[in-house]
Amino acid sequence: KDKVYSLHEPEVKCIGKGKEHKKYEFGNKVSIARSYNGLIVGAVAFRDEYDGHTIDDTLDHVEQMLGFRPSRAACDRGYRGQKESGTTKIVIPDVPKKNATYYQKEKAHKLFCKRAGIEPINGHLKSDHRMGRNFYKGIFGDMLNAKLAAAAFNFKRAMRRFFVLLEWLYFFCLLWNGMNKKCERPYLALAK
C-alpha cells in the first residue's frame, strides 16, 4: 500500500490481473459501455476500485451521453453483488432457472453472447486506438485517453460504413450509366 510505481506519474496503481501470462498491469481501470449494435456509448476511467463499484458512474456517463438510462445492462461476473443501479437492471450470466421457458433461455443466451463481444473491443482499444499505453499526464489524462480511444473506435466504425455506402453508390452509378447508354439489362452491360 502507498507504493510509488512511477516517479513522473505517482497516481499509477498496480492492478492484479490473476492471469498466468500477465499477472499485473500498471495504470488504471477503464469501464466501457456499448450499445446493442456495437457503438461505444460510455468510457469512464477509474483509479483502484472494485468492478462492482464502477457500474453506477458508468451508467451515469451513458445517461449523460444518450439522454436516457438503459433499462438493462448485461455485465460480466466481475460486477456481482449489485442487482440494479437506479432504474437499470444489472444482468449477469448465470445458469438459467429450472422454470425458465425456452424463449427466456434463448433471449438470455443472445444477450450474453452480445455481452461477450465487449472483450474484443477492449483488445482493439488497447492495441489499435492507443488505450494500452497512456501518454497523458495525471488522472485527467487517464480519463481523456479512455474517451479519445472510444471516440476513435466509433469514428473508424462510422468511416467504414461510409466507405461501404460510397462503394454502393459508385456501383449503382456504373449500373445507371450502363443502362442509359445501351438500353440493356445492367448485368449484361457489366459483363462485357
N, C-alpha and C positions, 0 to 999 in steps of 0.2 A: 504494500500500500504506500502511496505517496512517492513512488519511484519516478525519476525523470528518465524517459526513454530517448528524448531528443533535446539537445540544448537550444536549438533555434525554434523549436515548437514544443514547449513544456506541457501543453494540454493533451498531448498524444497519450492514448491509453493502450494497454495490452489486452487484446481480446482473445480468449482461449477458444479455438475452433473445435477441438476434440477430434480432429482427423489425423490419421497417421502421417500422411504426406505433408501436411501443413498444420502444425499444432497451434501456432499463434499467428495473429495478424496484429499489426500496429496501426492505429488510426482511430476511426470512429465507425459507428453503425449507421447504415442508411436504410430507411424503410421506403420501399417502392410500392405504390398502388397503381394498378392498371385497370382499365375498363374491360368489359366483356369482349370487346372487339380488338383488344391489344394495345390501345393507346395509353401511354403513361399519364395518369391524371394527378399523381402526387409523389413527391420525393422530399423526404424530410431527413435531416442528419441528426444523430443523437450522440452523446458522449459515451457514457458507460451505463446503459440501462438494460434491464431485463426486457426481452422482446414483448412480453405481455403488457408492459407499461408504456409501450410506444404506440399502441393502436389508437388511443384517444387523440393524440396530437396528429397522427397521420390522417385520421378521418376528418379532423377539423380542417386540415390543409386541403383535403379533397372537397369538402364542402365549400371552402373559400374559392377553389378553382372552378367548380362546376355550378355553384349556386344552389345546390341541394345536397342532402346527405343520402347516401345509398341505403337501401333497406336491408341488404345483406352484404356481408363481406366474407369471402372464403379465404381463410388463413391457414398457415401450416401449424404443425403441432407445437411450435415454439410459443404460440400465443395462447396456450392452455391457461385456464383459470378465469377467463372473462367470457361470459356468455353474451353480453351485449354492451354496446357503447352508445349511450344516448338512445336514439331510435334505431340504430343499426344492430342487426342480429349477427353475431360472430359465429360462423360455421367452420368447424374443424373436422378433418377427415376422421372417421371412426367406423367401426363395424356397424352395419345397419341394424335397426331394431328388428326383432322377430316378427312383429305385426306390421312392418312396412310393406306396402304393395310393390309390385314390380315397377310401376311407373315412378314411385318415390325413390326407389333404389337407382333406377337409370338416371333420373334427374340429378340426384346427388353425385352419381359417378361422373356425369358430364361436367358438372360444376367443379369437381375436384381435379378432373383432367385439365380443365382450363386453368385452375389454380397452379397446377404443376408447370404451366407454361411461363411462370414468372422466373423460374430458375435459369433458363437460357437467356432471358432478358437481363438478369443480373450479370451473367457472364459477358454478354455483349457490351453492357455498360462499362464493365471493368476493362475489357480488352480493346474495344473499338472506340469508345467515347471518353476515355481518359478518367474514368472514375476509380480505376485501380491505383492510381498514383496522384495524389493531390499536391499541386504546386502553389496553392493559395494559402495565405497566412491566416492563422487563428481560427476560432470557432466559426466566425462569419464566412471565412474562406471554405470551410468544410460544407456549410450549408449551400454556398454558392456553387461549389463544384458538383454537388448532387443535382441541383436544379438545372445547371447547364448541361450536364450529361443526359438528363431526361429530355430536355428540350432538343438536344442534338439527335437523340434517338427518334423522337417524334417527327422532327424535320426531315430526317433521312427517309423515314417511312412515307411521309407525305410526298417527297420528291420522287420516290419510286413509283407511287401511284400516279403522279402527274406525268411521268415519262411513259407509263403504260397507256395513259389516255392519249398522249401525243402520238404514240405509235398507232393506236387505233384510228385516230383522225387522219394520219398520213395514209394508212391503208385504205380508208374509205374515200379519200381524195383521189388516190390512184384508181380505185374502183369506179368512181364517178366519171373521171376523165376517159377511162376505157369504154364505158357505156355510151358516152356522148359522141365519141369520135366514130365508132364503127357500128353503133346500134346493135351490138351483140350482147349475149349474156356475159356477165362480168367474169365468170370463171374461164370462159374461152379466151377473153381478151388477155387475162393474166397468164394463160398457158403458152402463149406464143413467144 
